[in-house]
């Protein structure tokens, strides 16, 4: 994420959600250490994770960490759409892959009562209670984050070896993991309308292998596995 995008998140999301935060109150986690893929990471509160994405260039400088532990929980209640948007075809990347969307979902759920959303609540418990949420907060991944960093670009054997070494829980190829994205009209493919979209009752499940298209299997009340992710930015110095 660029400094410009971080600034936009600081300003726009609190205004949209009515949280009353100013940009000075939102703190992003930064590091001077240059991490490599599958390095271990421990935050100041003892939460362990493994680096699953590194991006170092003049435009973006960040890493993404996946939690060493996991849970098995429902997504949330039925009959409620958390992220209201009239036409997701206009904003497919933002809805399914942009890290600002994942942060917005965390903010929205907290404003509605985070305890009503067990999967995101489990992730949020890794965050300090005395600081507002930011893009550095532990949270559920977006659909694209789960797909890119847990499926396509991950050596599962190497990741699991590191997880086992630090006392974490290896990822199981047979498991399905919740994302923070609800079942919007074009979740399958950008530009393809899903006529049976039901964001009020269904959310997107990410398999580690293959695809998962059963509508009845994505009800928010069902329990699936949960992993938290976290962005850390390279401190400029």
N, C-alpha and C positions, 0 to 999 in steps of 0.2 A: 504494500500500500504506500502511495506517495504521501509526502507531508501535506500536500494540497487536499487529498482525500481525507486524511486524518482530521484536517481542519474542518472540512465540510461535515464530517460525522459529529464533531464537537458542537457545531452550531446548529445543524439542521435537525438531527434526531431529537435533541431535547425540546426544540420548538414544536416538532410534530407530535411528540408524546406528552408534552405538558409536564415534564419532570422538573423543570425549574433549574436545571444545571447550567452553569456557565462553562465556557471553554477552559477557564483556568482551573476548574474543579476536576476535569477529566484527565486522568493520568494514564499514559501508555507505557507499558513495560518495555524497557530498552536494555540492551546489553552491549558491552564493548567486545565480548568474546565472539569470535567467528565460529559458529557451529557447523558441523558437517552432517550429512545425512546419517541417521540412526545413532547420532550421539544421544546420550541421556541428558535429561534436564530435570532440575528440581527447583521449584519456586520457593520463595521465602517462607511459605507456610507448610512446606514439606510435601507438596503434591508432586508426584513423579510423572515423567512422561518421556517420550522418545521423539526425536526430530524426524518428521516425515516429509518435510519440504524445506528447501533452502533457496533463497533468491537474493543474490548479491549483484547489484549493478548500480549505475548512476541514477536510475529511475526508481527502482524498488530495492529495498534492503530489509528483508524480514525472514523469519523462520516460522514454521508451523509445527506445533507439538501435539501429539495425541496422548491422551491419558494412559498411564500404565494399568489402571484398573478399569472395570466396567460394571454395569448394572443391568438388571432385567426388569423393565418397567413399562407401563403404558405411556402414550404420548400426552394425552389429556382428555378433556370431556368431549362428548358428542354435541352436535347442534350449535357449534360456535366457530366462527372464522376469526382467527387472531389477526391476520394481516389482510386488511380490506383493500382490494384493488379491483377496479372494474374491468380492465383489459390487460391481462398478463402477456398477451402477444406483443404488446408494445414494449414491455420491459422484461423479456425472458432472461437475459443475463443477470440483471439486478435481482430478480426474484430467485433464481436457482443457483447462482454462483458468486455473486458479489459479497465480499466480507461485510460490507455495510448492512446488507440484508440480514445476515446472521446476528449482527449486533442489534439491529432494530427489533428482531424477534425476541431477543432477550429482554430488551427494554419493555416491549409491549406486554410480555408475560409477567414481568415484575409489576407493571402498573395494574394488571388485572388480578394479581395474586399468584405469585410464582408457585405456591404450593398446589395450585390446581393443575399444574403441568409437570407431572412426576419426572419425566425424562430430562427436561431442561432444569428443573429444580435440583436434581442430583448433580448436574454439571455446575450449577451456580453455587452450590455449597462449597465448592473449592475456592470461591472468590471471597475476599475480605468483606465483612459486613459494613465496614465504616467508610467504604469508597464507592463512588458511583460506577456503574458499568461502562466499559469502553470496548474497543475492538481487541484489547488485550485480555479481556475476560474469558475464563473458561466457559464454553457453551457447546450446544449441539452444532455439528457441521451443517452447512448447506448441502443440497443435493450434489452440486459440482465439487465441493470440497471433499465430500465422502468418496465420490467417484474418482477424482483425480489423485487424491493423496492416500487413499486406503485400498484402491483397486488397481487402477492403470499403472501408476508410477511407483508402486511399492513392491519390494521383494519381501513377500510375506514370511519366508523362512528366516531371512536376516532380521526382520523386525521382531519376529517371535523369539529369536535367540536372544536379542537384547532385552526384551520384556521379561523373559525367564531369568536372565542374569540379575536383573534388579528387583526380582520378586514380584513382578507384575503378572497380569493374566494374558496369555497368548491369545491372538485372534483366531477364531475357529472359522474355517471356510464354510461351514454349514450354518453359521449364524446370520441373522438379518439385523441391521442396525438402523435405528431411527435417525432421520435427518430433521432439521427444523422447518423444512418446507411442507406446506400443506398441498393438497391435491388440486392444483390449479389446472386451467383448461388445456395447457400445452406441456404438461410435465414430461411426456415421453420424448418429445423432439421439438426443438424450437421451430415455430411456424406451423406445426401440426395441431389442429384443434382436437381436444379430447372432449367429445360430446357428453360424456358421463362424468365430468369433473364434479367433485363434491368436497370442496375445501372445508366445509363445516363439520364433516364427519371423518375425513380421511387425511392422512399425511403420507409422505414419501418414505419408503423403506429402501435401504441400500443393502444389497447382498454383496458379499466379498467376491463371489463368483457368479457369473451369468447375470440374468435380469429377473425382475419380479413384477409381474403385471396383474396379479389377481386383485381385483377391486375389494373383495370381501376380506382379504388378508391385510388391508391397510387401514382398518378402522382404528381411530385414535385410542379407543379403549383397550385394544389388544396390547399385550406386553411383547416387546422385542428388546434386543440388547442396546446398550447405550455407551458410547464413548464420547468424552469431551475433547475439544481441541482448543488451542490457545495460540495467538499470534504474539511474537516478540520481535521488536524492531531493533535494527542495528543503530546504536547511538552514533550520531555524527560528531566527530571530534577531529 
